[in-house]
Amino acid sequence: MGIHQKHAPLVKPQIGQYGRNELAILGTPCGNIKKLAYETIQSLKDEWDVAYVDADHKNANDPEDGILTGSLDSGATVDFVDKINFLQINKSRNENPYQLKKSFSDQDLVIVNGNHFGAGRQILVIDPKKDLQKKLGKITNVFMILMINSEVEIPGYIKDHIPDIENIPVYDYHDSENIVRTIKQFLNNNRPVLKGLVLAGGKSVRMDQDKGLINYHGIPQREYAAQLLSNYCDEVFISCRPDQVDTIDSNYPALPDTFDGLGPFGGITSAFRKDPNAAWLVVACDLPYLDGATLDYLVSNRNQSKVATSFWDTDHKFPEPLITIWEPKAYPEMLYFLSFGYSCPLKVFIKSNTEVLEAPDNHALTNVNNPEEMKTVLQVIKNDQ
């Protein structure tokens, strides 16, 4: 008798308590933690989206503090205030860990006050004012050690608790240059790997034949596009409908839609379902002029802090969502849009925090949808040979 499995064997995203990259600062009074966090965020803000997690020691119902929770005191469960310079949302109910992850899904880094909360990695501050012996349970993966006072040594119990302590960088608490440099290096090293996806699951109704099989360059176009992507991606897949799998005779594996009936949106979300920790370089199979120079420019100017990076289309009216690098943070964004009845990659792109580039050659973005356009392209390519 087989073992009953309650849940589908889904690949889980590599997320800690809050986000993909999180650092808890602990070992010194909260004022020092906040100061260090704010200075670090200030240095990172032009390149990365950074969140901060802390606890408020004040009594939220004390009028003298000036932080009354407004409608929450009257029984509302959510209080939303447009503060003009920022938005404020107060909730009367505690969020569970999964809800918190959703709140931080678009952040590149989450800095946490480790005196109150845990995180996947820690910045450990050695400060005589704080005894860390009672917090050893929170010290699980030390990223950096900071010395609040150069005359103080790392306590023996800390050395005994961290087996690879000699490999951990140690800086002065005030050495912001090295602290920020090390965090930037960490974020760059954790850049999601790039995988490729050729969208070839359309029914090609206007073309009257499978657009992925048209031979513009000596091989089927879906194969040609996959070859282009292989120069930039760890792995390349050909996206298709489930009923197409047996017809994909290719050097590249087929990736059938698991979000069926959603067109390109289903192909992209199916790729993220396969690997939610990768970024996906997605191209449609109806782009006969797509070339290495265009992809070079896209990959070189990829902004991993955004949901996605793409080009303006040939008319310069809209972004081109089917020549796009979709970052891992795009997956929850797309599922969120789907929950409201939207399955258009362009709508997700336009309504999200994205990067749009000027293509080095707009001609490379031309797509071909009908037999007349196909004949023209075939003649142009023949003449250019």
N, C-alpha and C positions, 0 to 999 in steps of 0.2 A: 504494500500500500504506500502510495506516495505521500510526502509530507505536505500538509495543507499550508498554503502561503496566504496570509491575510492581505498583504499589500503587494502591488506591482513593484518589481525590482528597479526602481528609478535611480538614476545617478543623482546624487545630492550635491548641491553647490557647496564649495568650501567656505563656509561662513562661520564666524565665531559667535559670541554672544550678541554682537551688534552688526558687524560687517565683515567683509572679506579681509580687510587689513585693520587691525585694532591694536592699540597700545595703551595699557594701563600704567599710570604713574603712581607710585606709592613709596612710602618710607619717610615722608616729610609732611609738615602741617599743610592743611588744605590750601592755605593762602599761597604757599610756594608752588603747589601743584597747579593751581589756577594761573599763576604768573607764568610758569614755564609753558603751560598749554597755550595760553593766549599769544605769547611771543612766537611759539612754533607755528601756530595757525597763521599769524601775520606773515611769516616768512614763506609759507607754502601756498597761500590763498590765490596767487596769480596763476598757479599751475595745477593745483589740486583742490578738490572739494573736500573739506575737512569738517567733521562734526565733533562736538564736545559733549560728554556725559558727566554730570555731577549731581550732587544732592544739595538741597537747600535746607539749611538748618533752621531757618526762620519759621515761625508759626504762620501758616498761610491764612489763618482766620483772625490774625491780630491787626486791628485797624491801624495801629501805630506804625506797622511796617509798611503800610501803603500798598499791600499786595493782595488785597481782597480778591477772591476768585470770581467776582461778579455774579453772573447768572448761576454759577455752580452752587452758590449759597442758597439759591432759590429752588434748587432741585434739578437744574439742567445737567445732562451728562457730558455735554461738550460745549465749551465757550470759545468762540472764534472772534478774534479782534484784529482788524487791520490797523497796525500801528504806523502806517504810511511808510516808514523806513524798513519795517519788517512785519511779518505775520506772527501772531501768537495764538496757539491752540492749547487750551487747558482742558483736561479730562478728569472727571470725578471717579473714574474706574481705572484700576491698575491694568496695564497692558501685559499680556503674557509674553514669553520670550519670542514667539513666532510673530506676534504683532510688532514687537520692537524691531525685529529684523526687517520687516517691511518698511518701517520708518527710515531705516538707514541704508536701504538697498542701493541708493544712487550716490552714496558717499565713497570717496577713494580711501579715506582714512577716518577712523573714529578714535579720538583720544579720550580716555576714561580716567576719572578720579579713582585710582585704585585703592584709596583708603576706604571707599564705600562699595565699589563694584569690581568684579573681575573682568578679565579680557584674555584673549588668546596669547598675547605677548605682553611683557612687562618692561617698563623702564624703572629700575630700582634706584632710589635715592638713599644714600647712606648719610643719615642725619642723627647726631646724638640725641635730638629731641624725640625721636621715634624709635621705640623698640620693636623690631620686626619679628621677634620670636613667635608671637601669637598670630602672625599673618603668613607663616611659611606655607600654609595651604594655598594661598593665592599666588605664590611664587612658583610657577610651573614652567615658564619658557622665557627666561630673561633675555631681553634684546639689547639692553644697554645698562651700564651702571654709572651713576653720577655721584660725585663726592661733593657734599655741601661745604666741607671744610677739608683743605688739603692736609691738615695735620691729623685727621682721623683716618684710621685704617678700616678695611672691610672686616666686620666681626667674624670670628671663627665659625660660628654657627651658620652664617651665610655661606662661607666657603664650603663647609661640609654639606650644605643643602644643594649646592649647584655643582654638579660633577665636572662640567666643562667650563668652569668660571674663567680659566686662563684664555679662552677663546672669545670672551665677551669684551667689547670695547668699554673702556673706562675713561670718563671725562669729568672735568670740573663742572659743577652744576651751572656755572655762569658761562661756560664755553658754548655759546649758542651757535657759533659757526660750525663746529664739529658735530654738534647734536643735530642740527638741521641737515647738514651734508649726509650724515649717516641715515637719517630717515628718508631723504630723497633717494638715496641709493637703494634702500629697502623697497621703496615703492616702485622704482624702475625695475629692480630685479624680480618683483612679483607681477610684472606686466603679464596679462593673460596671453597664452600662446595663441597663435593665429591658425585657424583651420579654414579650409576652402569649401564652398558650396556652389555648385552649378545648378541653377534652377531649370529643370528640364521636364517638369511634370504637367505642363499645360497641354490642352487638347488641340491647340493650333488650328482652331476652327477657320479663321480667316485665311490661313496659309494653305489649307487643304492637304497638308502633309506635316509630319512631325518636324518642327523647327530644329530640334536637337540633332536630327540626322542629316540636315542639309550640308553638303560638302562645299564649303567656300575655300578651304585651304588644304585640300587633299585628304582630309579625314572628317568624320562627323563633327559638327560644330560644338556639340556638348563635350566631345573629347578634346577638341582644340582649346576650348575655354578652360577645361580642367588642366591641360598642360601649362597654360599661362599661369594659373593659380598655384601650381606646384612649385613655382620659383619663389613663392613667398610664404607658403603654408606648410605646417608639419604634416598634415593629411588633407586630402581633397576627396570630396564625395559628390556624387551626382544625385540630386534630389529628384524624386519621381513619385508618381502615384503608386499605390500598392499593386495595382493590376499591371504596372509596367516592369516590375522587378525582373521578371524572367526575360524581358527583351533588352535589358541593359547589358550588352556585350562590350565590356570596357575594361581598361586597365585600372579603372577607379571604381571603388565600391559604390553600390547603389544605396541611397538612404531614403527609404519609402516614407511617405507622410504618415505620421501617427496622429496629427491633427488634420483629419481628413476633410476634404471639401472646402478648404479655405484658400486655395490658390497659393500664390507666393508666400503669404502670411503663414500658411500651414507648413510650407517647406522650411521656413526660417525657424519657427517654433519647434518643429520636429528636430532640427539640428541642435537647438539648445537643449531639447529633452535628451538627446544622445550625450551631449557634453555641455553642461551649463557653466563649466569653468573656463571654457575657451571663448575667444572672440572669433566671430565668423565673418570671413571675407566672402560676400555673396555677390554673384553675378548671374544675370539671366543668360539663357542660351541663344538669344536672338540678337546678339551684338557682334556682327561679323568684323567690324573695324576695331574692336577692342584690342589694345596692344600693350606690350610691356611697359612702354613709357608712361602710359596712363596709370597702370597699376603701381608702377614705381612711385609716382607722385602721390597716389592715394595712401600707400603704405608708409611712405616717408613722412607724410603730414598727418598721420593718424593721431587723433587726440583721444587717448584712452580714458581721460577724465570725463568725456562726454558719453552719452548713450550710443551714439553712432557718428561715423564720419563718412561724408559722401560729397558728390559734385552737384552743382546746379545743372539742370537738364539742358538740352540743346537750345531751348527757347528762353532759358534763364528765368523761368517763371517759378519752377518748383525744384526741390532737391530730387535726385535720382535714387530712390531707395533700393533699386535692384543692381546698383554698382556701389556697394556700401560695406564698410566694416561695422558690424554690430557687436558692441562690447557685451560682456556677461550681464551688465546691469540692464541691458535691453530686454532680457527674458522676462523678469517680473513686470516690466513696463508693458510689454506686449500682452501678457496674460491679463493685466489690469484693464487694458483697452478692450480685450476680448470679452471680459466680464460685463462690459457696458454695451456689447453688441457691435464693436468695431473690429474688422479684420483686414484693414488696409494698412500696409507697411508705410505708405506715404503719410497717412494721418498720424501714425505713431511718431514718425520722424519729425513732422512739422510741430507737433504738440509737445515734444520732449526737448531736453537739453542736448542739442546736437551741434556738430561742426559741419559747415558747408564750404566746399572749396571751389575755386575757379579751375575748371579742367584745363590742362595744358593744350588739349586739342579737342574741341567740341565734336568734331567729326567722329571720334572714337566712341562717342556715346550714342550713336545712331542705332536705333533698333529697327528690325525688319519684320513686318507683320503680314504681308500679302504677296502673292506670286509676282506681281508687277515690280514691287520693290526688290524682291529677291533677284529677278532677272537683271535689274539695273546694277545691283551690287556685284553679281557674278561677272558682268561685263567689265565693271570698273576694276575689280581685282585681276581679271584676265589681262586688261590693258596695262596694269601696273607691273605685271610680271616680266 
